[in-house]
Amino acid sequence: APAFLAEDITSKDSLVSDMVRHIKHFVKVGGIECVGMGSDFDGIGGNLEVKDASMMQMIFEALRKEGFSEDQIEKIAYTNVLRVIKETL
């Protein structure tokens, strides 16, 4: 996550906890179907806790600890994005 997700906007840290906080907010505002993850790390600087796509499981594990179900995590991880691509093409 880019550092702009941090509560302190001057922070250079990019933490899983910040990503989870934002995901929870999106789910609260728009529902689980509006959240999808990407793995484009080009151009993201700062102190990254998740440095590349191989570390995405850290986010999903944090979501489990926050009470997200496996179905919800699958939607966030890929099925929501796949649904939108299919609907769009």
N, C-alpha and C positions, 0 to 999 in steps of 0.2 A: 504494500500500500504506500502510496506517496505520503510524504510527511504532512501534507495538508489535511490528512485525516486525523491528525493528533489534536487533542483538546487545546494544546498550546501551539498556536500556528507558527511560532518561531522554532519549534522543535525540528531537529534533523532526523529524529527517530521515526521509523515506520514499523509499527508493532501489530501483531496479530490481534491484540485486545482492541486496538482502534478499529481494525477492519470489522471485527465482530460487533462492536458497538454500532457501527454504521449499518451493517447488515440487519441488525435487530431493529434499527430505526426504519429502514426501508420496508421491512416486513410489517411493522406496525402501521406505517402510513399507507402502503400500497398493496400489501398482501404478499404471500410467499411466491406467487407467480410472477412478480415483477423483478425479482433479484436473479442475476446471473453473474458468474465469475468468468473473468478472462485471464489469460496467462501471458499477456504482452508486457514484458519487463523492460523493453527498450526505452531509454531516456529517463528512467526513474533513478534518481540519486538519493543520497542520504544513507543513514544507517539502517539497512534493510534487515528485518528479521526473516522475512520470506524473500530469498535472493533470486529464486527461479522457480519454474513450474514444478520441479521435483519436490519442492517443499510445501506445496499447496495442502498436503494432508494436515499440516499444522493448523490451518484455518478450520478444516473440517472437524478435527479433533476438538478444537476450542468450541465449535458450534455444538457438538455432542455434549460437552460439559455444561453448556448453557441451556440444554434441554431440547435442542432441535432433534427431530426424529430422523431416521435414515432416509425416509421418503423426502422430507424437507431438504436435507443435505444434498440428495441426488438432484433435486430441482435446482438448487443454488449452483451445484457443481457443473451440471450440463443439460439436464432435460428442459429447463426453461429456455435456454439459448437455442437448443435444437428445435423446440416448438416454434419459436419466433422465426428461425431460418426457414422451416418448412412452410409456415404461414406466409412468409414474404416471397418465397421463390415460386 
